[in-house]
Amino acid sequence: MNITKEEFIIRLKLVVMADERSCVEDITYWKQDEKEVVTIRYVGGAKAMINVACNSNGCNALEIMREIYGSGAIGKIREEELQEGGWLHGQLHGTV
């Protein structure tokens, strides 16, 4: 069975959110041109963004789990870095 990154992350989100100790409110994936980002939103408003461009589904799962349960994702990116380039403006503010 071969599923898209988006579908894989939706399914992984359901598993993570089933663990109330994860404190995860939502996990989203989006792609724009060659850029791919997973955003993890926590209960209380905190969020983490991970660059997942060119990652496999397995690698995306590891990155998400590192961010939620470990010491942080290797591909973690700061919102400020993305806004400087202008390419995330619509995604960060819910207009795309």
C-alpha positions in Angstrom: 0.0 0.0 0.0 1.4 3.4 -1.0 -0.1 6.5 0.5 0.8 10.2 0.1 2.7 12.1 2.7 -0.4 14.1 3.5 -2.5 11.0 4.1 0.3 9.4 6.2 0.6 12.4 8.4 -3.2 12.6 8.9 -3.1 8.9 10.1 -0.1 9.5 12.3 -1.8 12.6 13.8 -4.7 10.4 14.9 -2.4 8.0 16.7 -0.5 10.8 18.4 -3.6 12.6 19.5 -5.0 9.4 21.0 -2.2 9.7 23.6 -3.4 12.5 25.8 0.1 12.9 27.3 1.3 14.1 23.9 -0.6 17.4 24.4 -0.9 17.6 20.6 -3.9 19.5 19.3 -3.2 19.2 15.6 -0.6 18.1 13.1 -0.8 19.5 9.5 1.3 19.0 6.4 1.5 21.3 3.3 3.5 21.6 0.2 4.3 24.6 -1.9 6.6 24.1 -4.9 9.6 22.2 -3.5 8.9 23.2 0.2 7.2 20.8 2.6 6.3 21.7 6.2 4.7 19.8 9.0 3.3 22.0 11.8 2.6 20.5 15.2 0.2 22.6 17.4 0.1 21.8 21.1 -2.7 22.4 23.6 -2.1 25.8 25.0 -0.9 27.4 21.7 2.7 26.4 21.2 3.7 25.1 17.8 6.7 23.5 16.1 7.4 23.5 12.4 9.5 20.9 10.7 11.0 21.0 7.2 10.1 17.6 5.6 11.1 18.2 2.0 12.4 15.0 0.4 11.6 13.0 3.5 10.1 9.5 3.3 7.0 8.7 5.4 9.2 6.8 7.8 11.5 9.8 8.2 8.5 12.1 8.7 7.3 9.8 11.5 10.7 9.9 13.2 10.9 13.6 13.0 7.4 14.1 14.4 8.1 11.7 17.3 11.4 13.3 18.0 9.7 16.7 18.3 6.8 15.5 20.5 8.5 12.9 22.7 12.2 13.4 22.2 14.7 16.3 22.2 13.4 18.0 19.1 13.2 17.3 15.3 16.4 17.5 13.3 14.6 19.6 10.6 12.9 22.0 13.0 12.6 25.5 11.6 11.6 28.8 13.1 8.7 30.8 11.9 10.8 33.9 11.7 13.1 32.2 9.2 10.2 31.3 7.0 8.5 34.7 7.1 11.7 36.4 6.0 11.4 34.6 2.7 7.7 35.5 2.3 6.8 32.0 1.0 5.0 30.9 4.2 2.9 34.0 4.8 -0.4 32.5 3.6 0.2 29.2 5.4 1.0 30.7 8.7 -2.0 33.0 8.7 -4.5 30.5 7.3 -5.1 32.2 4.0 -4.0 29.4 1.7 
